[in-house]
Amino acid sequence: MGAPIKAKITQKAENLNSSLQEKSTEFGQRDNGVNPNSWTIEDSEKLYRIQGWGEPYFSINAAGHVTVSPKGDHGGSLDLYQLVEALRRRNIELPLLIRFSDILADRIERLNACFAKAIARYNYPNVYRGVYPIKCNQHRHIVESLVRYGKPYHFGLEAGSKPELMIALATLEPVANPQNNQFPLLICNGYKDQEYIETALLATRLGQRPIIVIEQLEEVDLILKISRQFEIKPIVGVRAKLSSKGIGRWGNSAGDRAKFGLTIPEILTVVNRLEACQMLDCLQLLHFHIGSQISSISVIKDAIREAAQIYGELVKLGAHMQYLDVGGGLGVDYDGSKTNFYASKNYNMQNYANDIVAEVKEACEERNITAPVLVSESGRAIAAHHSVLIFDVLGTNEVPRTPPIAVEEKEHLIIRNLRETYNSINEDNYQETFHDAAQFKEEAISLFNFGYLSLKERSKAEQLYWACCGKILEIARKQEYVPDDLEDLEKIMASIYYVNLSVFQSAADAWAIDQLFPIMPIHRLTEEPTQRGILADLTCDSDGKIDKFIDLTDVKSVLELHPFKNPDRSDNEPYYLGMFLMGAYQEIMGNLHNLFGDTNVVHITTNPKGYQIEYLVKGDTISEVLGYVQYNAEDLLENIRRRTEQALQDNRITLEESQLLLQDYERSLRRYTYLMDND
Ligand SMILES: *Cc1c(COP(=O)(O)O)cnc(C)c1O
């Protein structure tokens, strides 16, 4: 969990200024008797906050479809709904992850432009050399694209483990001329064993220039031993545990008891060890990482100030310091509120670059030392925007709002009470009647549990209770202010939208750490979304749902959605939802709960004529996921075949049925793990 909800409200309120006019509580949804035909795309923009989190990549066109402008402000745009329809015509099924490679290019360009601007503005006497932390999204097409797009900026890679090091060594081009400083960096973080260090050091013979960052004291002796053995001079960094603490979910990545990095006494031990071997000149980099998604700029500033001092001290001790690596943490505004709430950030990329450059420059001038090459390991800020997950709604479950009509002769007192309550609800007593209705319902259940109420009577009582809630909700939504005790009403009455998706596979952080992602329909945005719903996924797990949504103030517990069946159009028109900013961490964190596998993935690049499907990575088939848990599809099929033969012999199944069963079984093995349209 991130910051407690109440804290969030105050944090956000402090940061809000003019935008308060558009304050929307769950109740004040501007449907104050407004005719649904007057709904505009501007209303949809505001409701889903698409400008807040989506600019400059996502917006809504006149047709009421979400559009994607993968090159930001300078390039054409695609109609996301039409793109999905076109992909489905190519038999690419939902759920579908669409990656826009041009967005990756734009993010790298932006990050470098921000640092270039800051360096010019503050007259900073050195350069910026960013690296992409591979752990953020390791897929080959992404890492390769990033290395390609990053070339003009000498953008490098960061490895946090041995497998990631192996990716980096094979993907980054060897350095032609290490003297001119015009090459991408390769930063080696994470726990290291002998093989890790050996591989990194020997790769220098191939023209790589890995910087080995010491995170554990034991690594120093290993590095010294291996470099002596091969007579290769290493380039070494140290990761410092800062005392400046991060805040939010990953706040514990820093501080004295953090999992990673060296305390100040340990850093001094490293310096002494290196000095004793006349290798202090190998120590060239200082690294820190105070956590991901840092939502407050003041936290970043504090950390940089502390790190800049440590850097200066290391120079004083005689290390040949060249690089200051500020790690990750550059946030993404998932809820578009521009606040220091955990799903947001109260600064932009330019503020971030400015603060780093200005702080380091000042610290170096004070000490009269050479300013370092500035390194950042921004993963989330580069990768998040480029992926969109598209999924379809399979059906809905709504709470009935009409009271049972039949008034029988001798209705139980509790039912008569509920009926009277229902009839008496009005604008003046809606709060009071809500409590009455709730209490009568509780009583009805007690009566049932003691055997005084039949199942039929209980059903009536529940229907009347929901009818009361529905009627009260109608009134509450029209009020400017909604009493606290009615806040759960939207939740009680929310529709359940069943979606073709596994939260565990596709949005792991939404399940595990309550991360918020913007979710909205990608079409019908000229139509007022009159329903309020939560999303339930395909798994048989009660955690497999999404019931927290972005909002300007606080988190919403229901999402505005359209009636599943579009009354204006044919009955089988699909309803597509998009989950946005999915490119960082979600894919690799996803798991196979209930054996829902990887989704289909397409990479789209734009060109002057439109777009092109650069890659298609097919999602797992059932036979593949069964393989992950050691079932052999052939064996399973053979087993079923034998059993059908036996059933045939015993006359328990007809030949036609047995063939259909085998055909379905065999075909399913080759199918996508998600639900398919019936052909
Ligand atoms: C995870 C991690 C990053 C990436 O952080 P983001 O917040 O995604 O930019 C950078 N450096 C280190 C050491 C990390 O562990």
PDBQT file of the ligand as one rigid body, heavy atoms in Angstrom, charges set to zero:
ROOT
HETATM    1  C1  LIG A 701      15.122  -0.352 -10.314  1.00  0.00    +0.000 C 
HETATM    2  C2  LIG A 701      16.342   0.436 -10.413  1.00  0.00    +0.000 A 
HETATM    3  C3  LIG A 701      16.391   1.535 -11.300  1.00  0.00    +0.000 A 
HETATM    4  C4  LIG A 701      15.213   2.000 -12.102  1.00  0.00    +0.000 C 
HETATM    5  O1  LIG A 701      14.380   2.836 -11.373  1.00  0.00    +0.000 OA
HETATM    6  P1  LIG A 701      13.184   3.645 -12.057  1.00  0.00    +0.000 P 
HETATM    7  O2  LIG A 701      12.523   4.290 -10.933  1.00  0.00    +0.000 OA
HETATM    8  O3  LIG A 701      12.363   2.672 -12.798  1.00  0.00    +0.000 OA
HETATM    9  O4  LIG A 701      13.785   4.646 -12.982  1.00  0.00    +0.000 OA
HETATM   10  C5  LIG A 701      17.585   2.207 -11.407  1.00  0.00    +0.000 A 
HETATM   11  N1  LIG A 701      18.677   1.828 -10.696  1.00  0.00    +0.000 NA
HETATM   12  C6  LIG A 701      18.646   0.800  -9.833  1.00  0.00    +0.000 A 
HETATM   13  C7  LIG A 701      19.861   0.432  -9.091  1.00  0.00    +0.000 C 
HETATM   14  C8  LIG A 701      17.489   0.077  -9.667  1.00  0.00    +0.000 A 
HETATM   15  O5  LIG A 701      17.468  -0.944  -8.800  1.00  0.00    +0.000 OA
ENDROOT
TORSDOF 0
